């Protein structure tokens, strides 16, 4: 037997292989996708699926988007990686584009949303320590938030199910109730260095932030000298119809984090901030090996330049309105299953009734069996996050499959 016969590259693998060789931190579906184009996916058996997950709001321009494929291919034949003792042209262009498109003056690039939030929180602590002293170190976040899986960011996220068994947790982190102004007022004092919030909670159930609540956080941060961090890892990059969701509210944070759709599936994340705050992180105070490498930043610039166009964002808003009205009709037609639709743009959550509590996964599995991929946000919300290029015809097809799936579940009940 020669080397070619034993190569892993061509060895057959199945869903069972996951259980045999990977750490069991996930419970993936039984089918294994192998090919994608736009919102279409095919599994190992050749079955077609309509993808309304976009890889958890990541593949915003769809699978194998030709513009992104061309950008990556071009850079793959040019320059892959440099150590952080050197800069490169793609990262400089991306930095210029992001700062010109947002409130920010400076960008820090890394690989994931957790790393971007880690950088944001470290910056806030360092800035407060430098300007006010070590006593100003407390971080405020919201219950049911999600900011990443590092020990620091998972502690900041207000969901105990993600921290159990990992104690002791980092100290000086407190949580308030999302959209509760009085809770915020009671918690945010002079010892707070940062308030981190998702303007639209994703993993916590697709819950939009009230403008009055977010404005109060801005005002309290101004009053106490704390920094306001907007986690836009899921809500950013055009997902709600504006490039970033803070623009929808007209409320500007001190620090913004982005990831997921920024690379359309290629790992990259960004922390954006101002000149004054960025100066706090001097040479050697923070870093990352892969962050801002030429491959990732070339892809991200192509994504940004595609999304950040008035006509493109206008279409996202139009598609978001179409999807919402379609899902509201679905809720009205299945009142025994659903109560409401919430969210913004093309990030929507369909909330189940008390009778269906804990069964969002059942709906997800039924839809998959009928050829549609959807997400859940907890056990009581079905989450829809299709690629931003979704067509009206695909929205209608999603409605058809969801109705077919619900009918099957109700018949079997």
HELIX and SHEET records of a PDB file:
HELIX    1   1 UNK A    3  UNK A    6  1                                   4    
HELIX    2   2 UNK A    8  UNK A   10  5                                   3    
HELIX    3   3 UNK A   15  UNK A   21  1                                   7    
HELIX    4   4 UNK A   54  UNK A   57  1                                   4    
HELIX    5   5 UNK A   66  UNK A   76  1                                  11    
HELIX    6   6 UNK A   89  UNK A  101  1                                  13    
HELIX    7   7 UNK A  113  UNK A  131  1                                  19    
HELIX    8   8 UNK A  151  UNK A  156  1                                   6    
HELIX    9   9 UNK A  160  UNK A  162  5                                   3    
HELIX   10  10 UNK A  181  UNK A  187  1                                   7    
HELIX   11  11 UNK A  211  UNK A  224  1                                  14    
HELIX   12  12 UNK A  246  UNK A  249  1                                   4    
HELIX   13  13 UNK A  260  UNK A  263  5                                   4    
HELIX   14  14 UNK A  275  UNK A  278  1                                   4    
HELIX   15  15 UNK A  294  UNK A  307  1                                  14    
HELIX   16  16 UNK A  310  UNK A  333  1                                  24    
HELIX   17  17 UNK A  354  UNK A  356  5                                   3    
HELIX   18  18 UNK A  360  UNK A  369  1                                  10    
HELIX   19  19 UNK A  392  UNK A  412  1                                  21    
SHEET    1   A 4 UNK A  33  UNK A  37  0                                        
SHEET    2   A 4 UNK A  40  UNK A  43 -1                                        
SHEET    3   A 4 UNK A  48  UNK A  51 -1                                        
SHEET    4   A 4 UNK A 372  UNK A 373  1                                        
SHEET    1   B 7 UNK A 106  UNK A 110  0                                        
SHEET    2   B 7 UNK A 269  UNK A 273 -1                                        
SHEET    3   B 7 UNK A 255  UNK A 258 -1                                        
SHEET    4   B 7 UNK A 227  UNK A 231  1                                        
SHEET    5   B 7 UNK A 192  UNK A 197  1                                        
SHEET    6   B 7 UNK A 138  UNK A 142  1                                        
SHEET    7   B 7 UNK A 173  UNK A 176  1                                        
SHEET    1   C 2 UNK A 200  UNK A 201  0                                        
SHEET    2   C 2 UNK A 207  UNK A 208 -1                                        
SHEET    1   D 4 UNK A 338  UNK A 344  0                                        
SHEET    2   D 4 UNK A 347  UNK A 352 -1                                        
SHEET    3   D 4 UNK A 381  UNK A 384 -1                                        
SHEET    4   D 4 UNK A 375  UNK A 376 -1                                        
END                                                                             
